[in-house]
Amino acid sequence: MIQVPSCSEVGLRNVPHAFSGYPAGDDSGWAAFRAEYDRTRRELWAGFSAWVTEQGAPPLPDLEFIHEADTNLYVYPEAADYARVLPPHWHRLDSCVRETDEAFSLPPDLADLGFGARLDTYRFTDEELTGALERLFGDTSLRERPTAAGAVIRERDGLRRAADLIEEAAARGA
């Protein structure tokens, strides 16, 4: 089996939950979010894990809705990824874009890494928004960083790396 999960779901507890929207540098809301996620998903997960077991598969990992595979690919640029050491059956791809798609430029929206600005999703003020835009449009180095990161991402050719990893997994019978 080959799995391609969300990058934030890749076996980490020292990063914000995939669906939380929290920044990596401030864990003050993580525990409350995980507790609420547990409260609202535990029953659904338990039923699904029981069903999976009835089908002959092993139980699902705690509060996860899919097993790990023999080959696991996750797509996330190294420049923006969390620091982590993964088992050898996990592979990070900087990108995996169909060659038929138009050219893509990395947008400057990763504030925690110096690639943009973070505003509260639901409570930012007009002044905060216009101030952030003025800072971002006036920051030459901000445009240079994602441009350089984008060049590295394209050079690593995630599409072909993913194809190679899938072929290797198929050859192993995984």
C-alpha positions in Angstrom: 0.0 0.0 0.0 1.1 3.5 -0.8 -0.2 6.5 1.3 0.0 10.2 0.6 -1.2 12.0 3.8 -1.4 15.6 4.9 2.1 16.8 5.8 0.9 17.9 9.3 -0.4 14.4 10.0 3.0 12.7 9.7 3.5 11.2 13.2 4.3 14.3 15.1 3.1 15.7 18.4 5.5 18.6 18.5 3.7 20.5 15.7 0.2 22.0 15.6 -2.6 19.7 14.6 -3.3 19.5 10.8 -6.7 21.2 11.2 -5.9 23.7 14.0 -4.5 26.6 12.0 -2.1 27.3 14.9 1.5 28.5 14.3 4.4 26.2 15.0 6.1 28.7 17.3 3.2 29.0 19.8 1.8 25.9 21.4 -0.5 27.6 23.8 -3.7 26.4 22.1 -2.5 22.9 21.0 -3.6 20.9 24.0 -7.1 22.4 24.1 -7.5 21.8 20.3 -6.3 18.2 20.6 -8.7 17.7 23.5 -11.6 19.0 21.5 -10.6 17.0 18.5 -10.5 13.9 20.7 -14.0 14.8 22.2 -15.6 15.3 18.8 -13.8 12.5 16.8 -13.3 9.6 19.4 -16.7 8.0 18.8 -16.4 8.2 15.0 -12.9 6.9 15.1 -13.8 4.0 17.4 -16.6 2.9 15.1 -14.5 3.2 12.0 -11.6 1.3 13.6 -14.0 -1.5 14.6 -15.3 -1.7 11.1 -11.7 -1.8 9.7 -10.9 -4.7 12.1 -14.1 -6.5 11.0 -12.8 -6.3 7.4 -9.6 -8.2 8.6 -7.2 -5.3 9.0 -5.5 -4.4 12.2 -7.0 -1.7 14.4 -6.3 1.9 13.4 -3.7 3.9 15.4 -5.3 6.2 18.0 -7.5 8.8 16.4 -6.0 8.2 13.0 -8.3 7.2 10.1 -5.7 5.3 8.0 -2.8 2.9 8.6 0.7 3.7 7.7 1.8 2.1 4.5 4.9 0.4 3.4 5.7 3.5 1.4 4.4 6.9 2.7 4.8 10.1 0.6 4.0 13.5 1.9 4.3 16.7 -0.2 5.7 19.7 1.6 8.6 22.0 0.7 11.7 21.4 2.9 12.0 25.1 3.4 8.6 25.1 5.2 8.6 21.7 6.8 8.9 20.9 10.5 12.2 19.6 11.8 11.6 15.8 12.2 13.3 12.5 11.8 11.0 10.0 10.1 11.3 6.2 9.6 12.8 5.1 6.3 9.4 4.2 4.8 8.4 7.9 4.9 9.5 10.2 2.1 9.1 14.0 1.8 8.5 15.5 -1.6 9.1 19.2 -2.2 6.4 19.2 -4.8 4.5 16.8 -7.0 2.8 18.9 -9.7 1.5 17.5 -13.0 3.6 18.7 -15.8 0.5 19.8 -17.6 -0.2 22.4 -15.0 0.8 26.0 -15.4 4.0 27.3 -13.7 3.6 27.9 -10.0 5.3 30.4 -7.8 5.4 29.9 -4.0 3.2 32.6 -2.5 4.5 34.6 0.5 2.1 33.3 3.1 4.2 31.3 5.5 4.7 33.9 8.3 6.4 31.6 10.8 9.3 31.1 8.3 9.7 34.7 7.3 7.7 34.2 4.1 4.7 36.5 4.9 2.4 37.8 7.6 0.0 36.0 9.9 -3.3 37.6 10.8 -6.0 36.2 13.0 -8.3 34.4 10.5 -11.6 35.7 11.9 -10.7 38.7 14.0 -8.1 40.8 12.1 -8.9 44.5 11.7 -8.8 46.6 8.6 -5.7 48.4 9.9 -3.9 45.1 10.5 -4.7 43.9 7.0 -3.6 47.1 5.3 -0.5 47.4 7.5 0.5 43.8 6.7 0.0 44.4 3.0 2.1 47.6 3.0 4.9 45.7 4.8 4.7 42.8 2.5 4.6 44.7 -0.8 7.5 46.9 0.4 9.8 44.0 1.5 12.2 43.1 -1.4 13.8 40.2 0.6 10.4 38.7 1.2 9.9 38.3 -2.6 13.4 36.9 -3.0 13.1 34.2 -0.3 10.1 32.4 -1.8 11.5 32.8 -5.3 14.7 31.0 -4.2 12.8 28.3 -2.4 10.6 27.8 -5.4 13.7 27.3 -7.6 15.0 24.6 -5.2 11.6 22.9 -5.1 11.3 22.7 -8.9 14.9 21.4 -9.1 14.2 18.5 -6.8 11.4 17.3 -9.2 9.0 15.7 -6.7 6.9 14.3 -9.5 9.6 12.0 -10.7 10.8 11.2 -7.1 7.2 10.1 -6.3 7.0 8.0 -9.4 10.3 6.3 -8.5 9.2 5.6 -5.0 5.9 4.1 -6.1 7.7 1.9 -8.7 10.1 0.7 -6.0 7.2 -0.1 -3.7 5.4 -2.0 -6.5 8.6 -3.9 -7.2 8.8 -4.9 -3.5 5.1 -6.0 -3.7 4.2 -3.4 -1.1 
